[in-house]
Amino acid sequence: MSYIRKVKVNDRTYLAEVKCERINGKPVQKFIRYIGKEVDGKQILSASISDIEIDSVKIYGPLIVLDYLAKEIGLDQILGSYSNELLSMVYAHCIEPRSINQMTNWFKKTDLNHILQLDHLTEQKLLSALDSIEQTGHDDLQVKIFNAVQRKYRLKMSSVFYDVTNTYLYSKKCPLGKLGHSKAGKDGLPLVQIGLAVTKEDGIPIFHTVYDGNIHDARTLHDGLSMFQKMKIKDIIVVYDRGITSEEGLEGLRRQQLDSLSGLPIKGTLKSLIRKLKAKKQMIRFENRIKTGKNIFYVVSQRYRIGTVGGKLLICYKNLRKQEIRESRYDEITHAEKQLRAGKRIKGGLEKYFNRNHQLNKTLLGEAEEFDGYSCLFCTKEMSKELIIKRYFEKDLVEKAFRNLNGIISLRPIRHWLYDRVVGHIFICYLAYLLLTLLEYKLEKAGLELSASEAMRELETMYKVYMRDTKKGFELDRVVRLSKVQENILKSIDKNLLKV
């Protein structure tokens, strides 16, 4: 088999096609033909352009970036014997999410056979790769990956944001799939619950957990404590919303030397406290005013205890939020009145506002408005009211993560039904999101005002073109000339990528 060799003569570099032969048992390079020369790192060919034919054009730019990020944290070593097949699916989810039965066709359009040294990708290989995730140990893989990311990026973690979402299955055969309240509005389809923890500083995912679709959000945090323990995470604050808060979860976090900053549902004692504040007009006062960014809160705090866990309770009021909730409710009721007059069904939960004659019950409507604009927070770490408010309302980072998982990376819907493959699919989406957050981290450090998805789109036109000299028979490849934006993206990751 022949290949191209660089031959240096004085200060010039020439390109020659050579092949290896054995003469008297010794390997010897035999010159075949002169091809061209190299100037400033670029190949200049002796062939006429009319002799060149294009064999193929491959997706290249986004893949070398993702592959660099993956191998920088050793994903190719951590994922085991199916690492290349798994990475091909991860990259696909970052660029152009595909179902497994479409992956092989997409693979042919890419340069992954060279990048991953992966030939003859088949649907069966991909399915076997998905099965390998749970067989290897879903949690153990996450611990290794997080440790690798932490070592490479030296992550700072003052807080962890934790949240829960669910996704739906089309199949009713998966043992994980259970009926529950769908956060995507797909009631009637079996659901899978997913817990996700991300760093407060950069939104980099730490771990995810998968549960039956009918598991309560609060239960997921209690069960997820084992992941904090396995990752040896302690002495930080875990931030989560009111649907996840429970006495059991608070006590579990405290046992593991983790503090809590959580929302609390307004009920029982908290309703009484708010009513007293409103009656005495002690809420909206200058000394209670806290401004964070464009938001203005009025906050009253006191010591509070949930079970055996003590901390600080913050009762917060935001007038703008009250208006938003009220107007949204009024819009829904107005629409429901029209639906009822037309004899049509109305949105679930609105029935309570109407009597049997479809007349609006204004007393119930008034009761519903009583606590609009109010929220209650509970913090076990001694911090100022200002810092607690700021920290809690930064938790939309994890909500953004779920939006990306469900949108850009196409977590939902899950079309598998075997347990291992459902878990494997979610794991692939998790890894895709991890790589995109690492890309965004590097872009931000380099001062580039691009999101990861925008960077991926910019790199889409960075193709690799494979060509052949029809007269001399040699083959070569070229990367389509880079734009300035593409150059800056590659530099933000590693300037050596410009030489690839």
QUIURZI-V404147 format. One record per pair of residues at least 4 apart in sequence whose ideal C-beta (glycine too) atoms are under 8 Angstrom apart, sorted by the first residue. I is the first residue (numbers start at 1). J is the second residue. Records with the same first field share a line. If there is no record, write none. Layout:
# QUIURZI-V404147
I->J ; J
This chain:
# QUIURZI-V404147
1->19 ; 20
2->17 ; 18 ; 19 ; 32 ; 474
3->17 ; 18 ; 19
4->15 ; 16 ; 17 ; 18 ; 35 ; 474 ; 476
5->15 ; 16 ; 17 ; 18 ; 29
6->13 ; 14 ; 15 ; 38
7->13 ; 14 ; 15 ; 16
8->12 ; 13 ; 14
9->13 ; 14
12->37
13->37 ; 38 ; 39
14->34 ; 36 ; 37 ; 38
15->34 ; 35 ; 36 ; 37 ; 38 ; 43 ; 45
16->31 ; 32 ; 33 ; 34 ; 35
17->31 ; 32 ; 33 ; 35 ; 472 ; 474
18->29 ; 30 ; 31 ; 32
19->29 ; 30 ; 32
20->27 ; 28 ; 29 ; 30
21->27 ; 28 ; 29 ; 30
22->26 ; 27 ; 28
23->28
33->472 ; 474
34->46
35->45 ; 46 ; 47 ; 472 ; 474
36->43 ; 44 ; 45 ; 46 ; 47
37->43 ; 44
38->42 ; 43 ; 44
39->44
41->499
43->476
45->469 ; 476
47->51 ; 52 ; 469 ; 471 ; 472
48->52
51->469 ; 470 ; 471 ; 472
52->467 ; 468 ; 469 ; 470
53->467 ; 468 ; 470
54->465 ; 466 ; 467
55->466 ; 467 ; 468 ; 475
56->465 ; 466
57->463 ; 464 ; 465 ; 466
58->109 ; 110 ; 111 ; 463 ; 464 ; 465 ; 466
59->63 ; 95 ; 109 ; 110 ; 111 ; 460 ; 463
60->64 ; 110 ; 111 ; 462 ; 463 ; 464 ; 479
61->65 ; 459 ; 460 ; 461 ; 462 ; 463 ; 486
62->66 ; 91 ; 94 ; 95 ; 456 ; 459 ; 460 ; 462
63->67 ; 91 ; 95 ; 110 ; 111 ; 112 ; 115
64->68 ; 115 ; 497 ; 500
65->69 ; 439 ; 455 ; 456 ; 459 ; 489 ; 490 ; 493 ; 497
66->70 ; 90 ; 91 ; 94 ; 95 ; 435 ; 439
67->71 ; 87 ; 91 ; 115 ; 116
68->72 ; 493 ; 494 ; 497
69->73 ; 435 ; 438 ; 439 ; 493
70->75 ; 76 ; 87 ; 90 ; 435
71->75 ; 76
72->152
73->145 ; 148 ; 149 ; 152 ; 438
74->78 ; 148
75->79 ; 83 ; 87 ; 145 ; 148 ; 431
76->83 ; 84 ; 87
77->83
78->83 ; 141 ; 144 ; 145 ; 148
79->83 ; 86 ; 87 ; 136 ; 141
80->132 ; 136
81->132
82->86 ; 125 ; 128 ; 129 ; 132
83->87
84->88 ; 116 ; 117 ; 118
85->89 ; 118 ; 121 ; 125 ; 126 ; 128 ; 129
86->90 ; 129 ; 130 ; 132 ; 133 ; 428 ; 431
87->91 ; 116
88->92 ; 103 ; 107 ; 112 ; 116 ; 118 ; 121 ; 126
89->93 ; 100 ; 103 ; 126 ; 129 ; 130 ; 428
90->94 ; 428 ; 431 ; 432 ; 435
91->95 ; 112 ; 432
92->96 ; 97 ; 98 ; 103 ; 106
93->97 ; 409 ; 410 ; 428 ; 429 ; 432
94->408 ; 409 ; 432 ; 435 ; 436 ; 456
95->456 ; 460
96->106
97->409 ; 410
98->102 ; 103 ; 106
99->103 ; 415
100->123 ; 126 ; 127 ; 130
101->123
102->106
103->107 ; 121 ; 123 ; 126
104->108 ; 121 ; 122 ; 123 ; 126
105->109
106->110
107->112 ; 113 ; 121
111->115 ; 464
112->116 ; 118 ; 121
113->117 ; 118 ; 119 ; 121
121->125 ; 126
122->126
123->127
124->128
125->129
126->130
127->131 ; 421
128->132
129->133 ; 424
130->416 ; 420 ; 421 ; 424 ; 425 ; 428
131->135 ; 418 ; 420 ; 421 ; 424
132->136 ; 424
133->138 ; 141 ; 420 ; 423 ; 424 ; 427
134->138 ; 419 ; 420 ; 423 ; 424
135->420
136->140 ; 141
137->141
138->142 ; 210 ; 423 ; 427
139->143 ; 207 ; 226 ; 227 ; 230
140->144
141->145 ; 427
142->146 ; 207 ; 208 ; 227
143->147 ; 207 ; 227 ; 230 ; 231
144->148
145->149 ; 431 ; 434
146->150 ; 206 ; 207 ; 231
147->151 ; 231
148->152
149->153 ; 155 ; 204 ; 434 ; 438
150->154 ; 155
153->204 ; 438 ; 441
155->199 ; 201 ; 202 ; 204
156->199 ; 201
157->199 ; 200 ; 201 ; 233 ; 236
158->200 ; 201 ; 236 ; 237
159->199 ; 200 ; 236 ; 237 ; 238 ; 239 ; 261 ; 391
160->197 ; 198 ; 199 ; 200 ; 206 ; 233 ; 236 ; 237 ; 238 ; 239
161->197 ; 198 ; 199 ; 200 ; 203 ; 239 ; 240 ; 394 ; 395 ; 397 ; 398
162->195 ; 196 ; 197 ; 221 ; 224 ; 238 ; 239 ; 240 ; 244 ; 398
163->195 ; 196 ; 240 ; 241 ; 244 ; 395 ; 398 ; 399 ; 401 ; 402
164->193 ; 194 ; 195 ; 196 ; 217 ; 220 ; 221 ; 243 ; 244
165->183 ; 193 ; 194 ; 196 ; 402 ; 405 ; 406
166->180 ; 182 ; 183 ; 184 ; 191 ; 192 ; 193 ; 194 ; 213
167->184 ; 191 ; 192 ; 194 ; 406 ; 411 ; 412 ; 413 ; 414 ; 426
168->182 ; 184 ; 186 ; 189 ; 190 ; 191 ; 192 ; 412 ; 413 ; 414
169->174 ; 176 ; 177 ; 189 ; 190 ; 191 ; 192 ; 413 ; 414 ; 416 ; 417 ; 422
170->189 ; 413 ; 414 ; 415
171->177 ; 190 ; 415 ; 416 ; 417
172->177 ; 190
173->177 ; 417
174->190 ; 192 ; 416 ; 417 ; 418 ; 419 ; 422
175->212 ; 419
176->190 ; 192 ; 210 ; 211 ; 212 ; 213 ; 419 ; 422 ; 423
177->190 ; 191 ; 192 ; 212 ; 213 ; 417
178->190 ; 191 ; 212 ; 213 ; 214 ; 215
179->188 ; 190 ; 191 ; 213 ; 214
180->191 ; 193 ; 213 ; 214
181->187
182->186 ; 187 ; 189 ; 191
184->406 ; 412
186->191 ; 413
190->213
191->213 ; 214
192->210 ; 211 ; 212 ; 213 ; 414 ; 422 ; 426
193->210 ; 211 ; 212 ; 213 ; 215 ; 217 ; 220
194->208 ; 209 ; 210 ; 211 ; 411 ; 426
195->208 ; 209 ; 211 ; 220 ; 221 ; 224
196->205 ; 207 ; 208 ; 398 ; 401 ; 402 ; 405 ; 430
197->205 ; 206 ; 207 ; 208 ; 224 ; 227 ; 228 ; 238 ; 398
198->203 ; 204 ; 205 ; 206 ; 397 ; 398 ; 401 ; 437
199->203 ; 204 ; 206
200->239 ; 391 ; 394 ; 397
202->437 ; 441
203->397 ; 398 ; 400 ; 401 ; 437
204->434 ; 437 ; 438 ; 441
205->401 ; 430 ; 433 ; 434 ; 437
206->227 ; 231 ; 233
207->224 ; 227 ; 231
208->426 ; 427 ; 430
209->220 ; 223 ; 224 ; 227
210->422 ; 423 ; 426
211->215 ; 219 ; 220 ; 223
215->219 ; 220
216->220
217->221 ; 243 ; 244
218->222 ; 243 ; 244 ; 245 ; 246 ; 248 ; 249
219->223 ; 246
220->224 ; 244
221->225 ; 238 ; 240 ; 244 ; 246 ; 249 ; 252 ; 253
222->246 ; 248 ; 249 ; 252
224->228
225->229 ; 249 ; 252 ; 253 ; 256
226->230
227->231
228->233 ; 234 ; 238 ; 256 ; 258
229->233 ; 256
233->258
234->256 ; 257 ; 258
235->257 ; 258
236->258 ; 259
237->258 ; 259 ; 260 ; 261 ; 379 ; 381 ; 391
238->253 ; 258 ; 259 ; 260 ; 261
239->261 ; 262 ; 391 ; 392 ; 394 ; 395
240->244 ; 245 ; 260 ; 261 ; 262 ; 263 ; 395
241->245 ; 262 ; 263 ; 395
242->262 ; 263 ; 264 ; 265 ; 376
243->263 ; 265
244->249 ; 262
245->249 ; 250 ; 260 ; 262 ; 263 ; 264 ; 265 ; 378
246->250
247->251 ; 306 ; 307 ; 309
248->252
249->253 ; 260
250->254 ; 260 ; 262 ; 306 ; 307 ; 309 ; 380
251->255 ; 307 ; 308 ; 309
252->256
253->258 ; 259 ; 260 ; 380
254->258 ; 259 ; 260 ; 309 ; 380
259->379 ; 380 ; 381
260->309 ; 311 ; 378 ; 379 ; 380
261->377 ; 378 ; 379 ; 380 ; 381 ; 388 ; 391 ; 392
262->377 ; 378 ; 379
263->375 ; 376 ; 377 ; 378 ; 392
264->270 ; 313 ; 376 ; 377 ; 378
265->270 ; 376
266->270 ; 271 ; 274 ; 371 ; 374 ; 375 ; 376
267->271
268->272
269->273
270->274 ; 315 ; 376
271->275 ; 371
272->276
273->277 ; 315
274->278 ; 315 ; 371 ; 374
275->279
276->280 ; 282
277->282 ; 283 ; 300 ; 315
278->283
282->300
283->288 ; 298 ; 300 ; 315 ; 317
284->288 ; 298 ; 317 ; 319
285->289 ; 298
288->298 ; 299 ; 300
289->296 ; 297 ; 298
290->296 ; 297 ; 298 ; 299 ; 385 ; 386 ; 389
291->295 ; 296 ; 297
292->297 ; 386 ; 389 ; 390 ; 393
295->318 ; 320 ; 393
296->318 ; 319 ; 320
297->316 ; 317 ; 318 ; 389
298->316 ; 317 ; 318
299->314 ; 315 ; 316 ; 317 ; 385 ; 389
300->314 ; 315
301->312 ; 313 ; 314 ; 315 ; 385
302->312 ; 313
303->310 ; 311 ; 312 ; 313
304->310 ; 311 ; 312 ; 313 ; 378
305->309 ; 310 ; 311
306->311 ; 378
309->380
310->380
311->378 ; 379 ; 380 ; 381
312->378 ; 379 ; 382 ; 383 ; 388
313->376 ; 377 ; 378
314->376 ; 377 ; 378 ; 379 ; 385 ; 388 ; 389
315->374 ; 376
316->374 ; 375 ; 376 ; 377 ; 389
317->322 ; 373 ; 374
318->322 ; 373 ; 375
319->323 ; 373
320->324
321->325 ; 372 ; 373 ; 375
322->326 ; 372 ; 373
323->327 ; 373
324->328
325->329 ; 372 ; 373
326->330 ; 369 ; 372
327->331
328->332
329->333 ; 365 ; 368 ; 369
330->334
331->335
332->336 ; 347 ; 350
333->337 ; 350 ; 353 ; 360 ; 365
334->338
335->339 ; 346 ; 347
336->340 ; 346 ; 347 ; 350 ; 353 ; 354
337->341 ; 358 ; 360
338->342
339->344 ; 345 ; 346
340->344 ; 346 ; 354 ; 358
341->358
346->350 ; 351
350->354
352->361 ; 364
353->360 ; 361 ; 364 ; 365 ; 368
354->358 ; 359 ; 360 ; 361
355->359 ; 361
360->365
361->365
362->366
363->367
364->368
365->369
366->370
368->372
377->388 ; 389 ; 392
379->383 ; 388
383->387 ; 388 ; 391
384->388
385->389
386->390
387->391
388->392
389->393
390->394
395->399
396->400
397->401
398->402
399->403
400->404
401->405 ; 433 ; 437
402->406
403->407
404->408 ; 409 ; 433 ; 436 ; 453
405->409 ; 411 ; 429 ; 430 ; 433
406->410 ; 411 ; 412
408->436 ; 453
409->429 ; 432 ; 433 ; 436
410->429
411->426 ; 429
414->422 ; 425 ; 426
416->421 ; 422 ; 424 ; 425
417->421 ; 422
418->422
419->423
420->424
421->425
422->426
423->427
424->428
425->429
426->430
427->431
428->432
429->433
430->434
431->435
432->436
433->437
434->438
435->439
436->440 ; 452 ; 453 ; 456
437->441 ; 452
438->442
439->443 ; 452 ; 455 ; 456 ; 493
440->444 ; 451 ; 452
441->445
442->446 ; 492 ; 493
443->448 ; 450 ; 451 ; 452 ; 455 ; 489 ; 492
444->448
445->492
446->488 ; 491 ; 492
448->455 ; 488 ; 489 ; 492
450->454 ; 455 ; 458 ; 485 ; 489
451->455
452->456
453->457
454->458
455->459 ; 489
456->460
458->483 ; 485 ; 486 ; 489
459->486 ; 489
461->480 ; 483 ; 486
462->479 ; 480 ; 482 ; 486
463->479 ; 480
464->477 ; 478 ; 479 ; 480
465->477 ; 478 ; 479 ; 480
466->475 ; 476 ; 477
467->475 ; 476 ; 477 ; 478
468->473 ; 474 ; 475 ; 476
469->473 ; 474 ; 475 ; 476
479->500
482->486 ; 487 ; 490 ; 498
483->487
484->488
485->489
486->490
487->491 ; 498
488->492
489->493
490->494 ; 495 ; 497 ; 498
491->495 ; 497 ; 498
493->497
496->500
